[in-house]
Amino acid sequence: MAAVAAVVIAVLATRDDDGREAQAIVVPDVIGLEANEARQRVRAAGLEPEVERAPSGEPRGIVFDQQPAAGTGVAARSAVVLA
């Protein structure tokens, strides 16, 4: 059931506002980068970075997680959550 939902979400995420198939953008890998650099790379890809603060073993300001994962195809202007 979860796999079906993931496929449906992936298909919907690649549709534009009129329901036409849109060009999918591949989410860049920004794990390990400083937050400012990660935000710039996400924006340069045509996506919207959202930063969430969370405790980790990484130095402060270093991205240790991102959602969706690097390599995922998403619609333009989709959010990429950085932690």
C-alpha positions in Angstrom: 0.0 0.0 0.0 2.8 2.4 0.9 4.6 1.7 -2.4 1.4 2.5 -4.3 1.1 5.8 -2.4 4.7 6.7 -3.2 4.1 6.1 -6.9 1.0 8.2 -6.9 2.8 11.0 -5.1 5.7 10.8 -7.5 3.4 11.1 -10.5 1.4 14.0 -9.0 4.7 15.7 -8.1 5.7 15.8 -11.7 2.5 17.5 -12.9 2.2 21.3 -13.4 -0.7 23.4 -12.2 -2.8 22.4 -15.3 -2.2 18.7 -14.8 0.3 18.4 -17.7 3.4 16.4 -17.1 6.2 18.7 -16.0 9.9 18.3 -16.2 11.1 16.6 -13.0 14.1 18.2 -11.3 16.6 16.0 -9.6 17.2 16.9 -5.9 20.9 17.7 -5.4 22.9 16.0 -2.7 23.7 18.7 -0.1 24.4 16.5 3.0 27.7 17.5 4.6 27.6 21.1 3.2 27.3 24.3 5.2 23.7 25.4 5.4 24.2 28.5 3.3 25.9 26.6 0.5 23.2 23.9 0.7 20.4 26.5 0.3 22.2 28.1 -2.7 22.5 24.7 -4.4 18.9 23.8 -3.8 17.7 27.2 -5.1 20.0 26.9 -8.2 18.3 23.6 -9.0 14.9 25.4 -9.1 13.7 24.1 -5.7 12.8 25.8 -2.4 15.0 25.1 0.7 13.4 24.9 4.1 15.8 24.6 7.1 14.8 22.7 10.2 17.0 22.9 13.3 17.6 19.5 14.9 20.3 18.1 17.2 23.0 16.0 15.6 26.6 14.9 16.0 27.6 17.2 13.1 29.1 20.6 13.7 26.6 23.4 13.9 25.4 24.7 10.5 26.3 21.5 8.6 23.4 19.7 6.8 23.1 16.1 8.0 19.7 15.2 6.5 17.5 16.2 3.6 14.1 15.3 2.4 13.4 14.3 -0.3 16.7 12.4 -0.7 19.3 13.3 -3.2 18.6 11.9 -6.7 14.8 12.1 -6.2 12.8 13.7 -9.1 10.4 16.4 -8.0 8.4 19.2 -9.5 10.0 22.7 -9.9 9.7 24.9 -6.8 9.2 21.8 -4.5 10.4 22.1 -1.0 13.6 20.4 0.1 13.8 20.2 3.9 17.4 20.5 5.3 18.4 19.6 8.8 
